[in-house]
Amino acid sequence: CFSVGRLSAKPERDVLMGDFYFVEKVWFPSSGSKETPSHKFYDFRFKTYAPVAFRYFRDLFGIQPSDFLLSLANEPIKEISNPGASGSLFFVSNDDMFIVKTVTHKEATFLQQLLPGYYMNLHQNARTLLPKFFGLYCYQSGSSNIRLTVMNNLLPSKYKCHMKFDLKGSTYKRKANKLEKAKKSPTYKDLDFLTMFPNGIPLDADTYDAVVKTISRDVRVLESFKIMDYSFLLGIHNVHQAELERTADIATSPNHMLPNPEREARRNEFGAALEAIQISKDDKDPDVRPCPVGGIPAKNEKGEQLVLFLGIIDILQNYRLAKKMEHSWKSILTDG
């Protein structure tokens, strides 16, 4: 917050190559200093990586510094379950706008290395399902180093995810275990999806073409970065089921909370997964209307209306020796 606030007071400028590698370091003694307030914690150092570059990314998706600060600092963030398999801790801002994720030293370093190419991809293609990174930070106190990245919230709580899948396009050991299935909001895998949706989820032709085009473009970007151990996160909101649940809630609680119009207006500024994917064969058509913000419409085999939330997650690993060995071993086991 200190870094974002200080940066917002400086005039905007073009992003230079050196901005991707610049690290701002601020020392926060418990007694305070000319720049920092006093606090009741141990002395600590706070690092902000590539602040100018990340300001550009936030600006690109219409995130104002005041909104960013309000989301992350106005009220405590809440821990949530990890939708992927990265082993990271996940937190969500109180207004549901941002995800804060812990990352390892290697993942943080890799993200820094990705930034120039990531910048070029977003500059040329804002219509992406890749994670939207809005900041990279490190908290240091004594021997502790906690690295954090701030991203878009792909699965907003406004829409209950009645089903959630972590998909890799593989069937080897890709089934949620009993412990996962017993959770209130389990994350299923590829074999579970094939069992629950043996015929897939139908989309209309234009929507299908737009989604496939976006995924294909994003996969080529990941290939260029030699990234292979990523997942495709699919959240499914069943509109019919949600209406039944809402009716039951209203019946038992007359003061049932309604959506906050101001918060929804802010969400519409940059949306979640598919805010920029146009359902159109002609990207240059100014009259084309985009998909519903944050998701795309679909129907299941029963004809019930669904809203799908899609995104590529866990991209901060490139294809190194360990993954080559894992891939080779899986190929031997599955191909015989």
N, C-alpha and C positions, 0 to 999 in steps of 0.2 A: 504494500500500500504506500509506504514511504517513497519507494522508487517510482511507482506509477504517478503519484501526485507531483513529485519533483519533475518528472519528465513532461507532464502535461503543461507545465509552466514554460517550457521551452518551445520555440517555434518549430513547426513540422518542416521536414526536409526530405529529399530523396534518400533511399537506403543505399549505403555504400558497402563495398565488399568487407571492409574492416568492421562494419557494424555487426556482422554475423558472429564475429569472434571476440567482440568486446565484452568484458565482464565487469560490472559495477560492484564494488565491495564497500559495504558500510558497516562500521563498528558501532555496536549498541552497548555501551557500558551501563551497568545498572544505575549508576549515579547520574547518567545523562551526559550530554555534551552540547556544543553549540548547535549541532545539527539534529541531534536525536533527543527524545524525551527520556526522563528517568523511568525505571520500571522495577518490578519486584522479582524479576527472574535473574538467573546467572547472566554474566556478560556473554554476548553472542555476536557473531558476524553474519551478515545476510548478503548473499550474492544474487545479483540479478543478471541473467545471461541475455545478451543481445537485446537490450531494452528498446532500441530504436526499431529493430526488425520486428519485434513482437508488437510494438505499437502499430506498425504498418498492417500486420495481420488482423489486429483488432479493428482498426479503421476500415479494413476491407469488408468486414462483416457488420459494420455499423455499430460497433460497441464503443460508446463514449467512455472516457476515463472516469467520469463521475459515476456512471452505471456500473462499471467494472469494480470500482472501489466499494460502492454501496452493496453490491452482491456479495463480495468476499469479506467485508469488514464490518458491516452493519450488525450482523448477528452471527453466532457461531455456526460453522459448517457442520454437517451431519455425516457420520460414517455410514456407508452403504455396502452391500455385498458386491463382490467382484464379479462382473458379468463374463469375464474372460478367464484365462488360465495363467495369467502373468505372475500371480502371487503378490501383487501390489495391494496397498491399501487405497481405498477409494472414498472420497468425501464429496458431498454435493452442497452447493451454496443454498442458503435458506430459501432463496427465491426460485430455486430449481433451474437456474440458468447455466451454471458451470459445474464441471467435475474437476476436483483436485486429486491428482494421482501421485503416489510415491513412485519414484523410479530409482534404479540402481545407478552406480557411477558409470557403468558401461552404457546403459541406456541413455543417460544424460549426455555423455560424450558423443554417442551416435546421433542423437537429435541435433547437437551442435553442428556435427559434420553434414547433416542433412539440410540445414537451414538454407544455404544458397540455392540448392535444387528445389527445395520445398517452396521457396519464394518464387522461383521461376514458374513452378507448376501452378501456384495459386494466381500468379499474375496473368497467366495465359488461360487458366481453367478454374474459375471460381465454382464451377459446377462439379463438385467432387464429393465422393463418399469417404475420402481419407479423413483421419482425425483433424480437427481444426485446433491447432495449438495456439494458445493466447499468452503463454508465459512459461519461463523455466527459471527456477529459483533453488537456492541451497541455503539451509540454516545450519550454521556451525557453532557448537558450544562444547568446549573441552574436546573430547575425542568423538563426539557425535556429529555426524553429517547426515542431514535429512534433505533429500532432493525431491522437489515437487514440480510437476507440470500442471498447467491449467488448460482445460479443453472444453469444448462444447458438450452439453449434456444431450446424449443421443436418445435416451429413454426418459422423457419428462414424466413426472408423476401425475401431471394433469390427466394423462391418458394411462389408465391401468394396463400394464402388460399382462394379458391373460396367458400368454405363452412367450417364452424367450429361448432363442437358440444361438449357440456358438458353433458356427459351421466352418469346416475346413476343406470340404470337397473330398474327404476321405472317409472310409468306413472302418478302418483298423482301430479298434479300441475307442470308437467314437460313439459311446453310449453313456448317458448319465447313470451314475451308480445309485444304489439305494439311498445312501446318505443325502445325495444331492436331490433326489426326487422327493425326499421327505420334507424338504424346505418349503417355506410358505410361498416363495417365488423361485422355483428351481430354474436352472439353466440347462436346457436339453442340448443334445448334440446331433450329429448327422444321422445316425441310425434311428434315433427317436423321431426325427423329422420325417424320414422315409416311412416309418410306421404310422405316424399320425396323419401325414399328407402323402399317401402313396401316389397320387396323381398330381402332386405339387399344388401350388396356389395360383389359380388363373388370374391373369392380368389382361386388360384390353390391349390390343396390338400396339397402339401408340405408346402407352405406358411401358409395356415390355421393351419396346425398341429403345426408349429413352434410358431405362434403367440398365439394359445390357450395354448400351453405348458408353454410359458413364463408368460402369464396372470395368469394361475392357480398357478404357483409357487409364483408369486408376491402376489396374494391374500392370500395364506397360510401364507406368511410373515406378511402381514397386520393383519390377524387374530391373529397371535401369539403376536402382539403388542396391540391387542384389539382396532384396528383402524377400524372404519366403515364409517365415513362421508367423503369419498373421491369420486373423480369423474374420469371418463375416458375421456380424451380429444382426440378428433379426428379432425384432420385438413385434408381437401381434396384439393389437387392441381389437377386441370383438365388440362392435358398437351395440349389437342386440343384447349381448350379455351385460354390457355396461349400463344400458338403459334399465334393465331389470334390477340390477344392483342399486342404481340411483333411486329408483322408485321405492325400493325397500328401505334405503337410507332415509329418504324424506318422510316415509311413513313412521319411522321410529325416532327421527330427529327433525322437528320442524325448522330448526335453525341451521339446517345443513348448509355448509359453506359453499358459496358460489365462486366461480373463477374471478380473480382480480383483474378488471379491465386494464389497469395500468401495466400490470405485469405481463398480460398477454400482448399488449401493444409493444412492449420492449422485446418480448420473445420474437414477434414478427419481424423485428429489425434484422435478425440473422438466423432465426429458426433453428432447427435441429439438423436432421440428416439430409433431407431432400429439398431444402428451401430454394435451391437454385436450379433444380432439374426441370427443364421445360418439357411438357408433353407435346412435342412438335417434331416434325421431320425437318423443319426449316428453322434453325437457330436464330435467323436474322428477322423473323417475322415479329414486328413490334406489337401485333395484336394478340399474340399467343399468351394465354394465361398459364401461370405455373401450377404445379401440383399443390394441394392443400399444404400449408406450412407445417413442416415437421414430420410428414408422413405421406404415403400414397394410398389411394383407395383400392380395395380388392374385395373379393367375396370367396367364402369357402363353398364346399360342395353342397351344403344345406341352403345356400343362397343368403347366408347372413353376411352383413356388411362388415368388412375389416378395415383397419388402418394399419399399414405396415411401416415400421421404423427400421431403416437399413443403415448400416455403416461398417466400414472396415476398421478393425481395432488391433491392438497389440502389434504395431509395426516397428517397434524400436529394437529389432534384432536383425542383423544382416546375415547373409548365408555364409557362415564360417565353418571351420572344420567340424565342430560338434554337430551342427545341423546337417552337414554332408553325410557324416557317419549315421546319424539318425535316419535320414532319408534313405540311404542305401540299405540299412538294416530293415526298415519297413518294407522296402521294395522286395527284398529277399523273402520276407515272411508272407507278404500278400501275393506275390507273383509265383512263389514256389521255387 
